[in-house]
Amino acid sequence: VATPAAEMPAALVAARAAFALGDSGRMREWLDRAGQGGADARAASLMLEAEMLLEASRFSEAVEVLKRLRESSRENAAALRLELRAQQGCGNQDEVDRIVRRLKKHGVVAEVPATVVPVDARVESVSR
């Protein structure tokens, strides 16, 4: 009998397929199942959920999912990039600026699009 951790990759693929088919009930079932394999599985499930919410332009819901992820696991650059997209979609410039600073700390500044450079930096470059 497979353990929940062993089933996690298949459950994530099934959740993605259910999302693509527009079956939110099955998507939720598969995400819940994928998340039962421990802390890493839970983090993977939340990351996928946030990614799918972003694809559906459900930015505020993605922010909430990423908040749960942040509370339950250590910070990572991939989650920050997702949160950056979610906060941009919500129009939360203060949060965008905060996340850009965190991405700089992680050394992934090169991956931050120029359109999300913190307001202070844009003002500084214009005033030169």
Backbone hydrogen bonds, N-H to C=O, Kabsch-Sander energy under -0.5 kcal/mol:
donor,donor_aa,acceptor,acceptor_aa,energy
7,E,3,T,-1.6
8,M,4,P,-0.9
11,A,7,E,-2.5
12,L,8,M,-2.4
13,V,9,P,-2.1
14,A,10,A,-2.5
15,A,11,A,-2.3
16,R,12,L,-2.2
17,A,13,V,-2.3
18,A,14,A,-2.6
19,F,15,A,-2.3
20,A,16,R,-2.4
21,L,17,A,-1.7
22,G,19,F,-1.4
23,D,18,A,-2.8
24,S,22,G,-1.1
27,M,23,D,-2.3
28,R,24,S,-2.3
29,E,25,G,-2.0
30,W,26,R,-2.6
31,L,27,M,-2.6
32,D,28,R,-2.6
33,R,29,E,-2.3
34,A,30,W,-2.7
35,G,31,L,-2.0
36,Q,33,R,-1.3
37,G,34,A,-1.0
42,R,38,G,-2.5
43,A,39,A,-2.4
44,A,40,D,-2.4
45,S,41,A,-2.4
46,L,42,R,-2.4
47,M,43,A,-2.5
48,L,44,A,-2.4
49,E,45,S,-2.3
50,A,46,L,-2.6
51,E,47,M,-2.4
52,M,48,L,-2.5
53,L,49,E,-2.4
54,L,50,A,-2.4
55,E,51,E,-2.1
56,A,52,M,-1.5
57,S,54,L,-1.9
58,R,53,L,-3.0
59,F,57,S,-0.9
62,A,58,R,-1.9
63,V,59,F,-2.3
64,E,60,S,-1.7
65,V,61,E,-2.2
66,L,62,A,-2.7
67,K,63,V,-1.8
68,R,64,E,-2.0
69,L,65,V,-2.1
70,R,66,L,-2.6
71,E,67,K,-2.0
72,S,68,R,-1.2
72,S,69,L,-0.6
73,S,69,L,-1.4
80,L,76,N,-2.0
81,R,77,A,-2.4
82,L,78,A,-1.8
83,E,79,A,-2.6
84,L,80,L,-2.5
85,R,81,R,-1.9
86,A,82,L,-2.3
87,Q,83,E,-3.0
88,Q,84,L,-2.4
89,G,85,R,-2.3
90,C,86,A,-1.6
91,G,87,Q,-0.8
91,G,88,Q,-1.0
92,N,87,Q,-2.4
93,Q,91,G,-1.3
96,V,92,N,-2.3
97,D,93,Q,-2.7
98,R,94,D,-1.9
99,I,95,E,-2.6
100,V,96,V,-2.5
101,R,97,D,-2.0
102,R,98,R,-1.9
103,L,99,I,-2.8
104,K,100,V,-2.2
105,K,101,R,-1.9
106,H,102,R,-1.7
107,G,104,K,-1.2
108,V,103,L,-2.3
111,E,108,V,-1.6
112,V,109,V,-2.1
116,V,113,P,-2.1
117,V,114,A,-1.5
121,A,118,P,-0.5
122,R,118,P,-1.9
123,V,119,V,-2.8
124,E,120,D,-2.5
125,S,121,A,-2.3
126,V,122,R,-1.8
127,S,123,V,-2.0
128,R,124,E,-0.6
